[in-house]
Amino acid sequence: MPEPTFNPKPLKAQAQSILKEAIINGELTEDMPITERLVLENYHISKTPFREAIQSLEAQGWVKNVPYKGTYVIPLKEKDIEDIFELRLLLEPSLLTKMDETQIKEMTEIAEDMKNSHANLSDEELMLLDQQFHQVLYKSSNNHRLMQIFDGINEAVRRIGMQVLNYQTRREELIREHEQIVADLKNDTEAEAMKTHLRNQKQAFISIIEHSP
């Protein structure tokens, strides 16, 4: 019988992480009240960590309390997408100039994995590769504040990104755009390829929100 694993994170932090992932993956939706009973039955989170996690998620803008109705997920709005990609367009093209040969090689390998394996990748796996690709950029800055920005951006992007990848044409475009970024690193035009990728991604995200019920 295997020994039980020990998670060093406080119960509140564990509960918060579990609920965030449930929101990102679409298990907890905007029209679903998040109750103690629901969370206990589905995620084995007890009353006190649940309440503490909900307080933190409410402060971070993930959920809201509706009087006499309960706690609900706050949907992403078009303004959220506009804000996220305005920031990314300011940061990511300039971060490309900070990368060394090792980091360029790492990005190239990720782009090749996307191209060679995409037919066998789930939407979640492809999103993970996209996340890793852009994470290399932020790590190249050697700036922990930029990494904190990346973590916040990435959570929001993951919430809607997998819906976008349900469209085969966008999956194919995504792969080509990453290929173009690494190809252009060799002739110093990578900033334009990154801007094109981010603008296309932004428009795809907005389109999903516009067509949401």
DRENGULUM-29770 format. One record per residue (C-alpha): residue number from 1; residue in three letters; x, y, z. Coordinates in nm, 2 decimals. Layout:
% DRENGULUM-29770
r n NUM	res ALA	xx X	yy Y	zz Z
...
//
This chain:
% DRENGULUM-29770
r n 1	res MET	xx 0.00	yy 0.00	zz 0.00
r n 2	res PRO	xx 0.16	yy 0.33	zz -0.10
r n 3	res GLU	xx 0.23	yy 0.59	zz 0.17
r n 4	res PRO	xx 0.00	yy 0.90	zz 0.15
r n 5	res THR	xx 0.16	yy 1.20	zz -0.01
r n 6	res PHE	xx 0.22	yy 1.51	zz 0.19
r n 7	res ASN	xx 0.13	yy 1.85	zz 0.04
r n 8	res PRO	xx 0.32	yy 2.12	zz 0.22
r n 9	res LYS	xx 0.08	yy 2.40	zz 0.10
r n 10	res PRO	xx -0.17	yy 2.52	zz 0.36
r n 11	res LEU	xx -0.52	yy 2.39	zz 0.31
r n 12	res LYS	xx -0.65	yy 2.74	zz 0.21
r n 13	res ALA	xx -0.38	yy 2.75	zz -0.07
r n 14	res GLN	xx -0.46	yy 2.40	zz -0.18
r n 15	res ALA	xx -0.84	yy 2.48	zz -0.19
r n 16	res GLN	xx -0.78	yy 2.80	zz -0.38
r n 17	res SER	xx -0.56	yy 2.62	zz -0.64
r n 18	res ILE	xx -0.82	yy 2.34	zz -0.69
r n 19	res LEU	xx -1.10	yy 2.59	zz -0.74
r n 20	res LYS	xx -0.90	yy 2.80	zz -0.98
r n 21	res GLU	xx -0.82	yy 2.50	zz -1.19
r n 22	res ALA	xx -1.19	yy 2.40	zz -1.18
r n 23	res ILE	xx -1.28	yy 2.75	zz -1.31
r n 24	res ILE	xx -1.01	yy 2.74	zz -1.58
r n 25	res ASN	xx -1.11	yy 2.39	zz -1.70
r n 26	res GLY	xx -1.48	yy 2.49	zz -1.72
r n 27	res GLU	xx -1.59	yy 2.26	zz -1.44
r n 28	res LEU	xx -1.73	yy 2.55	zz -1.24
r n 29	res THR	xx -1.93	yy 2.77	zz -1.48
r n 30	res GLU	xx -2.07	yy 3.12	zz -1.45
r n 31	res ASP	xx -2.43	yy 3.00	zz -1.40
r n 32	res MET	xx -2.34	yy 2.74	zz -1.13
r n 33	res PRO	xx -2.36	yy 2.84	zz -0.76
r n 34	res ILE	xx -2.04	yy 2.74	zz -0.58
r n 35	res THR	xx -2.17	yy 2.58	zz -0.26
r n 36	res GLU	xx -2.00	yy 2.41	zz 0.03
r n 37	res ARG	xx -2.18	yy 2.09	zz -0.05
r n 38	res LEU	xx -2.08	yy 2.10	zz -0.42
r n 39	res VAL	xx -1.71	yy 2.16	zz -0.34
r n 40	res LEU	xx -1.70	yy 1.90	zz -0.06
r n 41	res GLU	xx -1.86	yy 1.63	zz -0.29
r n 42	res ASN	xx -1.65	yy 1.71	zz -0.60
r n 43	res TYR	xx -1.32	yy 1.83	zz -0.46
r n 44	res HIS	xx -1.32	yy 1.71	zz -0.10
r n 45	res ILE	xx -1.27	yy 2.06	zz 0.04
r n 46	res SER	xx -1.41	yy 2.11	zz 0.39
r n 47	res LYS	xx -1.59	yy 2.41	zz 0.52
r n 48	res THR	xx -1.31	yy 2.63	zz 0.66
r n 49	res PRO	xx -1.06	yy 2.60	zz 0.37
r n 50	res PHE	xx -1.35	yy 2.65	zz 0.13
r n 51	res ARG	xx -1.46	yy 2.98	zz 0.29
r n 52	res GLU	xx -1.11	yy 3.11	zz 0.31
r n 53	res ALA	xx -1.04	yy 3.02	zz -0.05
r n 54	res ILE	xx -1.36	yy 3.18	zz -0.17
r n 55	res GLN	xx -1.26	yy 3.50	zz 0.02
r n 56	res SER	xx -0.93	yy 3.51	zz -0.16
r n 57	res LEU	xx -1.08	yy 3.43	zz -0.50
r n 58	res GLU	xx -1.33	yy 3.70	zz -0.45
r n 59	res ALA	xx -1.06	yy 3.95	zz -0.37
r n 60	res GLN	xx -0.87	yy 3.85	zz -0.68
r n 61	res GLY	xx -1.18	yy 3.89	zz -0.91
r n 62	res TRP	xx -1.24	yy 3.53	zz -0.98
r n 63	res VAL	xx -1.58	yy 3.49	zz -0.81
r n 64	res LYS	xx -1.85	yy 3.72	zz -0.67
r n 65	res ASN	xx -2.11	yy 3.68	zz -0.40
r n 66	res VAL	xx -2.46	yy 3.75	zz -0.51
r n 67	res PRO	xx -2.68	yy 3.84	zz -0.21
r n 68	res TYR	xx -2.95	yy 3.57	zz -0.14
r n 69	res LYS	xx -2.82	yy 3.36	zz -0.43
r n 70	res GLY	xx -2.46	yy 3.25	zz -0.36
r n 71	res THR	xx -2.12	yy 3.26	zz -0.50
r n 72	res TYR	xx -2.06	yy 3.26	zz -0.88
r n 73	res VAL	xx -1.77	yy 3.27	zz -1.12
r n 74	res ILE	xx -1.71	yy 3.61	zz -1.27
r n 75	res PRO	xx -1.70	yy 3.57	zz -1.65
r n 76	res LEU	xx -1.42	yy 3.71	zz -1.86
r n 77	res LYS	xx -1.53	yy 4.02	zz -2.05
r n 78	res GLU	xx -1.40	yy 4.17	zz -2.38
r n 79	res LYS	xx -1.23	yy 4.44	zz -2.17
r n 80	res ASP	xx -1.03	yy 4.18	zz -1.98
r n 81	res ILE	xx -0.90	yy 4.04	zz -2.31
r n 82	res GLU	xx -0.82	yy 4.39	zz -2.44
r n 83	res ASP	xx -0.62	yy 4.47	zz -2.12
r n 84	res ILE	xx -0.43	yy 4.14	zz -2.12
r n 85	res PHE	xx -0.32	yy 4.17	zz -2.48
r n 86	res GLU	xx -0.24	yy 4.54	zz -2.45
r n 87	res LEU	xx 0.01	yy 4.43	zz -2.18
r n 88	res ARG	xx 0.14	yy 4.14	zz -2.38
r n 89	res LEU	xx 0.20	yy 4.35	zz -2.69
r n 90	res LEU	xx 0.40	yy 4.59	zz -2.48
r n 91	res LEU	xx 0.61	yy 4.32	zz -2.31
r n 92	res GLU	xx 0.66	yy 4.02	zz -2.53
r n 93	res PRO	xx 0.81	yy 4.16	zz -2.85
r n 94	res SER	xx 1.08	yy 4.34	zz -2.65
r n 95	res LEU	xx 1.15	yy 4.04	zz -2.43
r n 96	res LEU	xx 1.25	yy 3.85	zz -2.75
r n 97	res THR	xx 1.56	yy 4.07	zz -2.77
r n 98	res LYS	xx 1.68	yy 3.95	zz -2.43
r n 99	res MET	xx 1.70	yy 3.58	zz -2.51
r n 100	res ASP	xx 2.03	yy 3.39	zz -2.54
r n 101	res GLU	xx 2.11	yy 3.09	zz -2.76
r n 102	res THR	xx 2.00	yy 2.84	zz -2.50
r n 103	res GLN	xx 1.66	yy 3.01	zz -2.47
r n 104	res ILE	xx 1.62	yy 3.04	zz -2.85
r n 105	res LYS	xx 1.69	yy 2.67	zz -2.88
r n 106	res GLU	xx 1.43	yy 2.59	zz -2.61
r n 107	res MET	xx 1.16	yy 2.79	zz -2.79
r n 108	res THR	xx 1.26	yy 2.63	zz -3.12
r n 109	res GLU	xx 1.22	yy 2.28	zz -2.97
r n 110	res ILE	xx 0.87	yy 2.37	zz -2.83
r n 111	res ALA	xx 0.76	yy 2.51	zz -3.17
r n 112	res GLU	xx 0.88	yy 2.18	zz -3.33
r n 113	res ASP	xx 0.69	yy 1.97	zz -3.07
r n 114	res MET	xx 0.38	yy 2.17	zz -3.16
r n 115	res LYS	xx 0.42	yy 2.10	zz -3.53
r n 116	res ASN	xx 0.52	yy 1.74	zz -3.51
r n 117	res SER	xx 0.28	yy 1.62	zz -3.24
r n 118	res HIS	xx -0.02	yy 1.85	zz -3.28
r n 119	res ALA	xx -0.25	yy 1.58	zz -3.43
r n 120	res ASN	xx -0.21	yy 1.37	zz -3.12
r n 121	res LEU	xx -0.22	yy 1.65	zz -2.87
r n 122	res SER	xx -0.53	yy 1.74	zz -2.67
r n 123	res ASP	xx -0.64	yy 2.11	zz -2.65
r n 124	res GLU	xx -0.50	yy 2.12	zz -2.30
r n 125	res GLU	xx -0.16	yy 1.97	zz -2.40
r n 126	res LEU	xx -0.13	yy 2.22	zz -2.69
r n 127	res MET	xx -0.22	yy 2.51	zz -2.45
r n 128	res LEU	xx 0.05	yy 2.38	zz -2.22
r n 129	res LEU	xx 0.31	yy 2.40	zz -2.50
r n 130	res ASP	xx 0.19	yy 2.75	zz -2.58
r n 131	res GLN	xx 0.23	yy 2.84	zz -2.22
r n 132	res GLN	xx 0.58	yy 2.70	zz -2.21
r n 133	res PHE	xx 0.68	yy 2.88	zz -2.52
r n 134	res HIS	xx 0.58	yy 3.22	zz -2.38
r n 135	res GLN	xx 0.72	yy 3.13	zz -2.04
r n 136	res VAL	xx 1.07	yy 3.11	zz -2.19
r n 137	res LEU	xx 1.03	yy 3.48	zz -2.28
r n 138	res TYR	xx 0.95	yy 3.59	zz -1.93
r n 139	res LYS	xx 1.22	yy 3.38	zz -1.78
r n 140	res SER	xx 1.47	yy 3.54	zz -2.01
r n 141	res SER	xx 1.41	yy 3.87	zz -1.84
r n 142	res ASN	xx 1.55	yy 3.73	zz -1.51
r n 143	res ASN	xx 1.28	yy 3.96	zz -1.34
r n 144	res HIS	xx 1.06	yy 3.80	zz -1.08
r n 145	res ARG	xx 0.80	yy 4.07	zz -1.11
r n 146	res LEU	xx 0.76	yy 3.99	zz -1.48
r n 147	res MET	xx 0.72	yy 3.63	zz -1.39
r n 148	res GLN	xx 0.44	yy 3.72	zz -1.15
r n 149	res ILE	xx 0.28	yy 3.91	zz -1.44
r n 150	res PHE	xx 0.31	yy 3.60	zz -1.66
r n 151	res ASP	xx 0.15	yy 3.38	zz -1.40
r n 152	res GLY	xx -0.15	yy 3.61	zz -1.38
r n 153	res ILE	xx -0.18	yy 3.65	zz -1.76
r n 154	res ASN	xx -0.15	yy 3.27	zz -1.81
r n 155	res GLU	xx -0.43	yy 3.19	zz -1.57
r n 156	res ALA	xx -0.67	yy 3.42	zz -1.77
r n 157	res VAL	xx -0.54	yy 3.29	zz -2.10
r n 158	res ARG	xx -0.60	yy 2.93	zz -2.01
r n 159	res ARG	xx -0.96	yy 3.01	zz -1.91
r n 160	res ILE	xx -1.06	yy 3.08	zz -2.27
r n 161	res GLY	xx -0.77	yy 2.94	zz -2.47
r n 162	res MET	xx -0.89	yy 2.58	zz -2.48
r n 163	res GLN	xx -1.23	yy 2.70	zz -2.62
r n 164	res VAL	xx -1.04	yy 2.87	zz -2.90
r n 165	res LEU	xx -0.85	yy 2.55	zz -2.98
r n 166	res ASN	xx -1.17	yy 2.37	zz -3.05
r n 167	res TYR	xx -1.15	yy 2.53	zz -3.39
r n 168	res GLN	xx -0.91	yy 2.33	zz -3.61
r n 169	res THR	xx -0.81	yy 2.63	zz -3.82
r n 170	res ARG	xx -0.70	yy 2.82	zz -3.51
r n 171	res ARG	xx -0.49	yy 2.52	zz -3.39
r n 172	res GLU	xx -0.31	yy 2.52	zz -3.73
r n 173	res GLU	xx -0.27	yy 2.90	zz -3.73
r n 174	res LEU	xx -0.13	yy 2.89	zz -3.37
r n 175	res ILE	xx 0.14	yy 2.63	zz -3.48
r n 176	res ARG	xx 0.24	yy 2.83	zz -3.79
r n 177	res GLU	xx 0.27	yy 3.15	zz -3.58
r n 178	res HIS	xx 0.50	yy 3.00	zz -3.33
r n 179	res GLU	xx 0.71	yy 2.85	zz -3.62
r n 180	res GLN	xx 0.73	yy 3.20	zz -3.77
r n 181	res ILE	xx 0.85	yy 3.36	zz -3.45
r n 182	res VAL	xx 1.14	yy 3.12	zz -3.41
r n 183	res ALA	xx 1.23	yy 3.14	zz -3.78
r n 184	res ASP	xx 1.24	yy 3.52	zz -3.76
r n 185	res LEU	xx 1.47	yy 3.51	zz -3.46
r n 186	res LYS	xx 1.74	yy 3.45	zz -3.71
r n 187	res ASN	xx 1.69	yy 3.77	zz -3.90
r n 188	res ASP	xx 1.58	yy 4.01	zz -3.63
r n 189	res THR	xx 1.22	yy 4.04	zz -3.75
r n 190	res GLU	xx 1.08	yy 3.83	zz -3.47
r n 191	res ALA	xx 0.90	yy 4.12	zz -3.30
r n 192	res GLU	xx 0.66	yy 4.16	zz -3.59
r n 193	res ALA	xx 0.59	yy 3.78	zz -3.59
r n 194	res MET	xx 0.51	yy 3.80	zz -3.22
r n 195	res LYS	xx 0.28	yy 4.10	zz -3.27
r n 196	res THR	xx 0.10	yy 3.92	zz -3.54
r n 197	res HIS	xx 0.06	yy 3.61	zz -3.32
r n 198	res LEU	xx -0.07	yy 3.81	zz -3.02
r n 199	res ARG	xx -0.32	yy 4.01	zz -3.23
r n 200	res ASN	xx -0.46	yy 3.70	zz -3.39
r n 201	res GLN	xx -0.49	yy 3.53	zz -3.05
r n 202	res LYS	xx -0.66	yy 3.84	zz -2.91
r n 203	res GLN	xx -0.91	yy 3.84	zz -3.19
r n 204	res ALA	xx -0.98	yy 3.47	zz -3.15
r n 205	res PHE	xx -1.05	yy 3.52	zz -2.78
r n 206	res ILE	xx -1.28	yy 3.82	zz -2.84
r n 207	res SER	xx -1.47	yy 3.62	zz -3.09
r n 208	res ILE	xx -1.53	yy 3.34	zz -2.84
r n 209	res ILE	xx -1.66	yy 3.59	zz -2.58
r n 210	res GLU	xx -1.88	yy 3.76	zz -2.84
r n 211	res HIS	xx -2.05	yy 3.43	zz -2.93
r n 212	res SER	xx -2.09	yy 3.31	zz -2.57
r n 213	res PRO	xx -2.45	yy 3.27	zz -2.45
//
